[in-house]
Amino acid sequence: MSFTASTIEELNLLLQFDSSTLDRGIKVHSNARQEVIEACQSLFDLGLVSQPDGGYLTDAGFEALAHAQTLAGLLCDGASPRAG
């Protein structure tokens, strides 16, 4: 299994949400990149956000965000040397 371009878009979109509260949402406008619009629709279809154009994280979305942040921290921060 590997990440597809659409999965990466979904992860990046999840990371736009504020992890400190469920009371702040996002809005993906109709003039956004098509990949972002599709990622948002996918997150909605998966039950992770409340609206097809963003809205708020659901409880499952909030949990997914926590996992996405952990993964991003492991892969993007480069805090530890990689085994080679």
Biopython code that builds the backbone (N, CA, C, O; Angstrom):
import numpy as np
from Bio.PDB.StructureBuilder import StructureBuilder

atoms = [
    (1, "MET", "N", (0.846, -1.176, 0.000)),
    (1, "MET", "CA", (0.000, 0.000, 0.000)),
    (1, "MET", "C", (0.891, 1.239, 0.000)),
    (1, "MET", "O", (1.902, 1.295, 0.701)),
    (2, "SER", "N", (0.505, 2.209, -0.785)),
    (2, "SER", "CA", (1.248, 3.468, -0.802)),
    (2, "SER", "C", (0.251, 4.626, -0.900)),
    (2, "SER", "O", (-0.905, 4.447, -1.284)),
    (3, "PHE", "N", (0.730, 5.804, -0.545)),
    (3, "PHE", "CA", (-0.113, 6.990, -0.630)),
    (3, "PHE", "C", (-0.259, 7.403, -2.090)),
    (3, "PHE", "O", (0.718, 7.452, -2.837)),
    (4, "THR", "N", (-1.480, 7.695, -2.476)),
    (4, "THR", "CA", (-1.739, 8.242, -3.803)),
    (4, "THR", "C", (-1.712, 9.766, -3.708)),
    (4, "THR", "O", (-1.700, 10.332, -2.615)),
    (5, "ALA", "N", (-1.704, 10.407, -4.846)),
    (5, "ALA", "CA", (-1.742, 11.873, -4.855)),
    (5, "ALA", "C", (-3.017, 12.381, -4.177)),
    (5, "ALA", "O", (-2.989, 13.392, -3.476)),
    (6, "SER", "N", (-4.130, 11.679, -4.385)),
    (6, "SER", "CA", (-5.385, 12.130, -3.765)),
    (6, "SER", "C", (-5.359, 11.935, -2.250)),
    (6, "SER", "O", (-5.916, 12.749, -1.512)),
    (7, "THR", "N", (-4.720, 10.867, -1.782)),
    (7, "THR", "CA", (-4.593, 10.656, -0.337)),
    (7, "THR", "C", (-3.742, 11.749, 0.289)),
    (7, "THR", "O", (-4.049, 12.234, 1.377)),
    (8, "ILE", "N", (-2.688, 12.132, -0.387)),
    (8, "ILE", "CA", (-1.829, 13.209, 0.119)),
    (8, "ILE", "C", (-2.609, 14.518, 0.182)),
    (8, "ILE", "O", (-2.458, 15.282, 1.136)),
    (9, "GLU", "N", (-3.437, 14.782, -0.820)),
    (9, "GLU", "CA", (-4.294, 15.982, -0.786)),
    (9, "GLU", "C", (-5.227, 15.932, 0.419)),
    (9, "GLU", "O", (-5.432, 16.943, 1.090)),
    (10, "GLU", "N", (-5.794, 14.756, 0.692)),
    (10, "GLU", "CA", (-6.693, 14.608, 1.833)),
    (10, "GLU", "C", (-5.948, 14.849, 3.143)),
    (10, "GLU", "O", (-6.451, 15.542, 4.026)),
    (11, "LEU", "N", (-4.757, 14.282, 3.268)),
    (11, "LEU", "CA", (-3.953, 14.499, 4.478)),
    (11, "LEU", "C", (-3.619, 15.978, 4.647)),
    (11, "LEU", "O", (-3.747, 16.525, 5.743)),
    (12, "ASN", "N", (-3.193, 16.622, 3.568)),
    (12, "ASN", "CA", (-2.861, 18.048, 3.640)),
    (12, "ASN", "C", (-4.077, 18.885, 4.024)),
    (12, "ASN", "O", (-3.956, 19.853, 4.776)),
    (13, "LEU", "N", (-5.236, 18.514, 3.513)),
    (13, "LEU", "CA", (-6.453, 19.244, 3.859)),
    (13, "LEU", "C", (-6.807, 19.033, 5.330)),
    (13, "LEU", "O", (-7.172, 19.983, 6.022)),
    (14, "LEU", "N", (-6.703, 17.812, 5.804)),
    (14, "LEU", "CA", (-6.947, 17.551, 7.227)),
    (14, "LEU", "C", (-6.056, 18.416, 8.105)),
    (14, "LEU", "O", (-6.495, 18.937, 9.130)),
    (15, "LEU", "N", (-4.805, 18.564, 7.695)),
    (15, "LEU", "CA", (-3.844, 19.323, 8.498)),
    (15, "LEU", "C", (-4.155, 20.817, 8.542)),
    (15, "LEU", "O", (-3.532, 21.551, 9.309)),
    (16, "GLN", "N", (-5.110, 21.280, 7.731)),
    (16, "GLN", "CA", (-5.511, 22.689, 7.764)),
    (16, "GLN", "C", (-6.456, 22.990, 8.929)),
    (16, "GLN", "O", (-6.648, 24.151, 9.290)),
    (17, "PHE", "N", (-7.044, 21.950, 9.514)),
    (17, "PHE", "CA", (-7.973, 22.151, 10.623)),
    (17, "PHE", "C", (-7.215, 22.448, 11.909)),
    (17, "PHE", "O", (-6.084, 22.000, 12.097)),
    (18, "ASP", "N", (-7.853, 23.208, 12.787)),
    (18, "ASP", "CA", (-7.304, 23.553, 14.096)),
    (18, "ASP", "C", (-7.532, 22.374, 15.037)),
    (18, "ASP", "O", (-8.673, 22.015, 15.328)),
    (19, "SER", "N", (-6.447, 21.779, 15.507)),
    (19, "SER", "CA", (-6.568, 20.592, 16.355)),
    (19, "SER", "C", (-6.921, 20.920, 17.806)),
    (19, "SER", "O", (-7.152, 20.012, 18.605)),
    (20, "SER", "N", (-6.965, 22.194, 18.149)),
    (20, "SER", "CA", (-7.249, 22.546, 19.541)),
    (20, "SER", "C", (-8.745, 22.638, 19.837)),
    (20, "SER", "O", (-9.143, 22.741, 20.997)),
    (21, "THR", "N", (-9.573, 22.600, 18.790)),
    (21, "THR", "CA", (-11.011, 22.743, 19.002)),
    (21, "THR", "C", (-11.792, 22.133, 17.847)),
    (21, "THR", "O", (-11.312, 22.080, 16.714)),
    (22, "LEU", "N", (-12.989, 21.679, 18.146)),
    (22, "LEU", "CA", (-13.905, 21.222, 17.100)),
    (22, "LEU", "C", (-14.769, 22.369, 16.584)),
    (22, "LEU", "O", (-15.552, 22.190, 15.652)),
    (23, "ASP", "N", (-14.626, 23.551, 17.192)),
    (23, "ASP", "CA", (-15.485, 24.686, 16.876)),
    (23, "ASP", "C", (-14.991, 25.546, 15.722)),
    (23, "ASP", "O", (-15.620, 26.552, 15.392)),
    (24, "ARG", "N", (-13.893, 25.175, 15.112)),
    (24, "ARG", "CA", (-13.379, 25.935, 13.968)),
    (24, "ARG", "C", (-13.338, 25.026, 12.754)),
    (24, "ARG", "O", (-12.751, 23.944, 12.786)),
    (25, "GLY", "N", (-13.961, 25.476, 11.699)),
    (25, "GLY", "CA", (-13.993, 24.695, 10.475)),
    (25, "GLY", "C", (-13.223, 25.377, 9.369)),
    (25, "GLY", "O", (-12.552, 26.388, 9.578)),
    (26, "ILE", "N", (-13.336, 24.801, 8.189)),
    (26, "ILE", "CA", (-12.737, 25.409, 7.006)),
    (26, "ILE", "C", (-13.772, 25.423, 5.892)),
    (26, "ILE", "O", (-14.766, 24.698, 5.942)),
    (27, "LYS", "N", (-13.531, 26.243, 4.901)),
    (27, "LYS", "CA", (-14.388, 26.339, 3.721)),
    (27, "LYS", "C", (-13.497, 26.209, 2.502)),
    (27, "LYS", "O", (-12.560, 26.987, 2.326)),
    (28, "VAL", "N", (-13.786, 25.232, 1.662)),
    (28, "VAL", "CA", (-13.074, 25.082, 0.394)),
    (28, "VAL", "C", (-13.946, 25.747, -0.666)),
    (28, "VAL", "O", (-15.049, 25.283, -0.955)),
    (29, "HIS", "N", (-13.451, 26.816, -1.231)),
    (29, "HIS", "CA", (-14.217, 27.594, -2.198)),
    (29, "HIS", "C", (-14.219, 26.926, -3.568)),
    (29, "HIS", "O", (-13.347, 26.114, -3.877)),
    (30, "SER", "N", (-15.193, 27.274, -4.370)),
    (30, "SER", "CA", (-15.347, 26.663, -5.689)),
    (30, "SER", "C", (-14.201, 26.996, -6.635)),
    (30, "SER", "O", (-14.018, 26.315, -7.645)),
    (31, "ASN", "N", (-13.429, 28.030, -6.324)),
    (31, "ASN", "CA", (-12.294, 28.381, -7.179)),
    (31, "ASN", "C", (-10.981, 27.764, -6.686)),
    (31, "ASN", "O", (-9.910, 28.096, -7.194)),
    (32, "ALA", "N", (-11.063, 26.868, -5.701)),
    (32, "ALA", "CA", (-9.866, 26.157, -5.228)),
    (32, "ALA", "C", (-9.419, 25.170, -6.305)),
    (32, "ALA", "O", (-10.167, 24.859, -7.232)),
    (33, "ARG", "N", (-8.198, 24.689, -6.164)),
    (33, "ARG", "CA", (-7.713, 23.668, -7.099)),
    (33, "ARG", "C", (-8.666, 22.474, -7.081)),
    (33, "ARG", "O", (-9.187, 22.104, -6.029)),
    (34, "GLN", "N", (-8.886, 21.884, -8.232)),
    (34, "GLN", "CA", (-9.806, 20.752, -8.343)),
    (34, "GLN", "C", (-9.414, 19.608, -7.410)),
    (34, "GLN", "O", (-10.283, 18.931, -6.860)),
    (35, "GLU", "N", (-8.119, 19.391, -7.231)),
    (35, "GLU", "CA", (-7.643, 18.321, -6.349)),
    (35, "GLU", "C", (-8.069, 18.562, -4.900)),
    (35, "GLU", "O", (-8.376, 17.617, -4.173)),
    (36, "VAL", "N", (-8.086, 19.817, -4.491)),
    (36, "VAL", "CA", (-8.499, 20.161, -3.127)),
    (36, "VAL", "C", (-10.006, 19.965, -2.972)),
    (36, "VAL", "O", (-10.467, 19.448, -1.955)),
    (37, "ILE", "N", (-10.763, 20.373, -3.970)),
    (37, "ILE", "CA", (-12.215, 20.182, -3.944)),
    (37, "ILE", "C", (-12.543, 18.695, -3.854)),
    (37, "ILE", "O", (-13.411, 18.292, -3.080)),
    (38, "GLU", "N", (-11.849, 17.885, -4.645)),
    (38, "GLU", "CA", (-12.081, 16.439, -4.623)),
    (38, "GLU", "C", (-11.655, 15.825, -3.293)),
    (38, "GLU", "O", (-12.314, 14.916, -2.788)),
    (39, "ALA", "N", (-10.566, 16.315, -2.728)),
    (39, "ALA", "CA", (-10.114, 15.814, -1.426)),
    (39, "ALA", "C", (-11.151, 16.123, -0.354)),
    (39, "ALA", "O", (-11.426, 15.286, 0.506)),
    (40, "CYS", "N", (-11.720, 17.303, -0.404)),
    (40, "CYS", "CA", (-12.729, 17.687, 0.581)),
    (40, "CYS", "C", (-13.980, 16.823, 0.431)),
    (40, "CYS", "O", (-14.553, 16.379, 1.426)),
    (41, "GLN", "N", (-14.394, 16.590, -0.791)),
    (41, "GLN", "CA", (-15.549, 15.719, -1.028)),
    (41, "GLN", "C", (-15.273, 14.315, -0.501)),
    (41, "GLN", "O", (-16.152, 13.682, 0.083)),
    (42, "SER", "N", (-14.064, 13.835, -0.706)),
    (42, "SER", "CA", (-13.687, 12.508, -0.220)),
    (42, "SER", "C", (-13.728, 12.441, 1.303)),
    (42, "SER", "O", (-14.223, 11.468, 1.871)),
    (43, "LEU", "N", (-13.207, 13.477, 1.966)),
    (43, "LEU", "CA", (-13.258, 13.518, 3.431)),
    (43, "LEU", "C", (-14.703, 13.517, 3.921)),
    (43, "LEU", "O", (-15.023, 12.900, 4.937)),
    (44, "PHE", "N", (-15.568, 14.212, 3.193)),
    (44, "PHE", "CA", (-16.993, 14.214, 3.534)),
    (44, "PHE", "C", (-17.589, 12.820, 3.340)),
    (44, "PHE", "O", (-18.322, 12.327, 4.196)),
    (45, "ASP", "N", (-17.269, 12.192, 2.209)),
    (45, "ASP", "CA", (-17.783, 10.846, 1.923)),
    (45, "ASP", "C", (-17.326, 9.832, 2.968)),
    (45, "ASP", "O", (-18.040, 8.875, 3.266)),
    (46, "LEU", "N", (-16.143, 10.045, 3.518)),
    (46, "LEU", "CA", (-15.604, 9.162, 4.552)),
    (46, "LEU", "C", (-16.164, 9.475, 5.940)),
    (46, "LEU", "O", (-15.902, 8.749, 6.898)),
    (47, "GLY", "N", (-16.935, 10.556, 6.041)),
    (47, "GLY", "CA", (-17.518, 10.935, 7.325)),
    (47, "GLY", "C", (-16.556, 11.673, 8.233)),
    (47, "GLY", "O", (-16.738, 11.686, 9.450)),
    (48, "LEU", "N", (-15.524, 12.294, 7.651)),
    (48, "LEU", "CA", (-14.520, 12.988, 8.458)),
    (48, "LEU", "C", (-14.798, 14.475, 8.608)),
    (48, "LEU", "O", (-14.330, 15.100, 9.560)),
    (49, "VAL", "N", (-15.558, 15.052, 7.671)),
    (49, "VAL", "CA", (-15.963, 16.457, 7.767)),
    (49, "VAL", "C", (-17.472, 16.543, 7.581)),
    (49, "VAL", "O", (-18.098, 15.638, 7.029)),
    (50, "SER", "N", (-18.042, 17.642, 8.051)),
    (50, "SER", "CA", (-19.500, 17.768, 8.104)),
    (50, "SER", "C", (-20.151, 18.217, 6.803)),
    (50, "SER", "O", (-21.358, 18.043, 6.631)),
    (51, "GLN", "N", (-19.378, 18.793, 5.882)),
    (51, "GLN", "CA", (-19.932, 19.314, 4.637)),
    (51, "GLN", "C", (-19.032, 18.936, 3.461)),
    (51, "GLN", "O", (-17.827, 18.763, 3.646)),
    (52, "PRO", "N", (-19.592, 18.805, 2.258)),
    (52, "PRO", "CA", (-18.763, 18.476, 1.089)),
    (52, "PRO", "C", (-17.711, 19.539, 0.769)),
    (52, "PRO", "O", (-16.713, 19.249, 0.110)),
    (53, "ASP", "N", (-17.937, 20.771, 1.238)),
    (53, "ASP", "CA", (-16.963, 21.842, 0.993)),
    (53, "ASP", "C", (-16.204, 22.220, 2.263)),
    (53, "ASP", "O", (-15.683, 23.330, 2.377)),
    (54, "GLY", "N", (-16.148, 21.300, 3.204)),
    (54, "GLY", "CA", (-15.385, 21.544, 4.430)),
    (54, "GLY", "C", (-16.241, 21.438, 5.666)),
    (54, "GLY", "O", (-16.596, 20.345, 6.107)),
    (55, "GLY", "N", (-16.566, 22.583, 6.215)),
    (55, "GLY", "CA", (-17.336, 22.573, 7.449)),
    (55, "GLY", "C", (-16.442, 22.254, 8.636)),
    (55, "GLY", "O", (-15.334, 22.774, 8.763)),
    (56, "TYR", "N", (-16.948, 21.394, 9.492)),
    (56, "TYR", "CA", (-16.251, 21.049, 10.728)),
    (56, "TYR", "C", (-15.820, 19.590, 10.697)),
    (56, "TYR", "O", (-16.391, 18.771, 9.976)),
    (57, "LEU", "N", (-14.811, 19.285, 11.488)),
    (57, "LEU", "CA", (-14.417, 17.894, 11.648)),
    (57, "LEU", "C", (-15.489, 17.158, 12.442)),
    (57, "LEU", "O", (-16.049, 17.698, 13.395)),
    (58, "THR", "N", (-15.764, 15.941, 12.047)),
    (58, "THR", "CA", (-16.596, 15.065, 12.864)),
    (58, "THR", "C", (-15.693, 14.470, 13.942)),
    (58, "THR", "O", (-14.490, 14.729, 13.959)),
    (59, "ASP", "N", (-16.265, 13.684, 14.832)),
    (59, "ASP", "CA", (-15.433, 13.015, 15.839)),
    (59, "ASP", "C", (-14.384, 12.129, 15.166)),
    (59, "ASP", "O", (-13.224, 12.102, 15.579)),
    (60, "ALA", "N", (-14.805, 11.406, 14.124)),
    (60, "ALA", "CA", (-13.853, 10.561, 13.390)),
    (60, "ALA", "C", (-12.802, 11.421, 12.691)),
    (60, "ALA", "O", (-11.635, 11.036, 12.611)),
    (61, "GLY", "N", (-13.211, 12.576, 12.189)),
    (61, "GLY", "CA", (-12.272, 13.485, 11.544)),
    (61, "GLY", "C", (-11.252, 14.040, 12.514)),
    (61, "GLY", "O", (-10.080, 14.203, 12.173)),
    (62, "PHE", "N", (-11.703, 14.331, 13.729)),
    (62, "PHE", "CA", (-10.785, 14.837, 14.751)),
    (62, "PHE", "C", (-9.740, 13.776, 15.092)),
    (62, "PHE", "O", (-8.567, 14.092, 15.287)),
    (63, "GLU", "N", (-10.173, 12.525, 15.161)),
    (63, "GLU", "CA", (-9.232, 11.426, 15.408)),
    (63, "GLU", "C", (-8.279, 11.257, 14.224)),
    (63, "GLU", "O", (-7.082, 11.038, 14.414)),
    (64, "ALA", "N", (-8.808, 11.360, 13.006)),
    (64, "ALA", "CA", (-7.964, 11.258, 11.813)),
    (64, "ALA", "C", (-6.932, 12.381, 11.782)),
    (64, "ALA", "O", (-5.785, 12.161, 11.392)),
    (65, "LEU", "N", (-7.336, 13.583, 12.192)),
    (65, "LEU", "CA", (-6.403, 14.707, 12.250)),
    (65, "LEU", "C", (-5.260, 14.411, 13.202)),
    (65, "LEU", "O", (-4.105, 14.701, 12.892)),
    (66, "ALA", "N", (-5.564, 13.843, 14.348)),
    (66, "ALA", "CA", (-4.510, 13.512, 15.314)),
    (66, "ALA", "C", (-3.510, 12.536, 14.703)),
    (66, "ALA", "O", (-2.302, 12.684, 14.887)),
    (67, "HIS", "N", (-4.008, 11.549, 13.981)),
    (67, "HIS", "CA", (-3.118, 10.583, 13.332)),
    (67, "HIS", "C", (-2.305, 11.246, 12.216)),
    (67, "HIS", "O", (-1.116, 10.969, 12.054)),
    (68, "ALA", "N", (-2.958, 12.122, 11.451)),
    (68, "ALA", "CA", (-2.262, 12.829, 10.372)),
    (68, "ALA", "C", (-1.150, 13.710, 10.934)),
    (68, "ALA", "O", (-0.066, 13.790, 10.355)),
    (69, "GLN", "N", (-1.414, 14.369, 12.057)),
    (69, "GLN", "CA", (-0.390, 15.210, 12.679)),
    (69, "GLN", "C", (0.785, 14.371, 13.168)),
    (69, "GLN", "O", (1.940, 14.777, 13.035)),
    (70, "THR", "N", (0.495, 13.213, 13.727)),
    (70, "THR", "CA", (1.566, 12.326, 14.176)),
    (70, "THR", "C", (2.407, 11.875, 12.994)),
    (70, "THR", "O", (3.636, 11.908, 13.053)),
    (71, "LEU", "N", (1.750, 11.456, 11.925)),
    (71, "LEU", "CA", (2.462, 11.015, 10.734)),
    (71, "LEU", "C", (3.291, 12.149, 10.140)),
    (71, "LEU", "O", (4.449, 11.948, 9.773)),
    (72, "ALA", "N", (2.707, 13.330, 10.046)),
    (72, "ALA", "CA", (3.440, 14.476, 9.514)),
    (72, "ALA", "C", (4.650, 14.790, 10.381)),
    (72, "ALA", "O", (5.717, 15.123, 9.867)),
    (73, "GLY", "N", (4.486, 14.684, 11.684)),
    (73, "GLY", "CA", (5.604, 14.923, 12.588)),
    (73, "GLY", "C", (6.730, 13.931, 12.376)),
    (73, "GLY", "O", (7.904, 14.299, 12.407)),
    (74, "LEU", "N", (6.376, 12.680, 12.163)),
    (74, "LEU", "CA", (7.390, 11.651, 11.943)),
    (74, "LEU", "C", (8.103, 11.821, 10.609)),
    (74, "LEU", "O", (9.321, 11.661, 10.526)),
    (75, "LEU", "N", (7.347, 12.145, 9.571)),
    (75, "LEU", "CA", (7.919, 12.193, 8.229)),
    (75, "LEU", "C", (8.496, 13.546, 7.840)),
    (75, "LEU", "O", (9.467, 13.614, 7.086)),
    (76, "CYS", "N", (7.914, 14.608, 8.344)),
    (76, "CYS", "CA", (8.280, 15.943, 7.862)),
    (76, "CYS", "C", (9.259, 16.690, 8.749)),
    (76, "CYS", "O", (10.034, 17.510, 8.257)),
    (77, "ASP", "N", (9.238, 16.424, 10.034)),
    (77, "ASP", "CA", (10.086, 17.188, 10.939)),
    (77, "ASP", "C", (11.543, 16.786, 10.858)),
    (77, "ASP", "O", (12.429, 17.590, 11.145)),
    (78, "GLY", "N", (11.797, 15.550, 10.472)),
    (78, "GLY", "CA", (13.180, 15.095, 10.381)),
    (78, "GLY", "C", (13.908, 15.156, 11.703)),
    (78, "GLY", "O", (15.115, 15.395, 11.744)),
    (79, "ALA", "N", (13.176, 14.939, 12.792)),
    (79, "ALA", "CA", (13.770, 15.072, 14.120)),
    (79, "ALA", "C", (14.783, 13.981, 14.424)),
    (79, "ALA", "O", (15.714, 14.195, 15.200)),
    (80, "SER", "N", (14.610, 12.829, 13.828)),
    (80, "SER", "CA", (15.557, 11.752, 14.113)),
    (80, "SER", "C", (16.189, 11.260, 12.819)),
    (80, "SER", "O", (15.557, 11.287, 11.762)),
    (81, "PRO", "N", (17.440, 10.809, 12.904)),
    (81, "PRO", "CA", (18.094, 10.310, 11.702)),
    (81, "PRO", "C", (17.407, 9.050, 11.198)),
    (81, "PRO", "O", (16.878, 8.254, 11.974)),
    (82, "ARG", "N", (17.428, 8.893, 9.893)),
    (82, "ARG", "CA", (16.819, 7.714, 9.287)),
    (82, "ARG", "C", (17.805, 6.563, 9.292)),
    (82, "ARG", "O", (19.013, 6.736, 9.134)),
    (83, "ALA", "N", (17.245, 5.393, 9.478)),
    (83, "ALA", "CA", (18.085, 4.187, 9.431)),
    (83, "ALA", "C", (18.557, 3.987, 7.999)),
    (83, "ALA", "O", (17.819, 4.256, 7.052)),
    (84, "GLY", "N", (19.751, 3.529, 7.851)),
    (84, "GLY", "CA", (20.235, 3.384, 6.482)),
    (84, "GLY", "C", (21.008, 2.197, 6.366)),
    (84, "GLY", "O", (21.509, 1.891, 5.285)),
]
sb = StructureBuilder()
sb.init_structure("model")
sb.init_model(0)
sb.init_chain("A")
sb.init_seg("    ")
for serial, (resi, resn, name, xyz) in enumerate(atoms, 1):
    if name == "N":
        sb.init_residue(resn, " ", resi, " ")
    sb.init_atom(name, np.array(xyz, "f"), 0.0, 1.0, " ", f" {name:<3s}", serial, name[0])
structure = sb.get_structure()
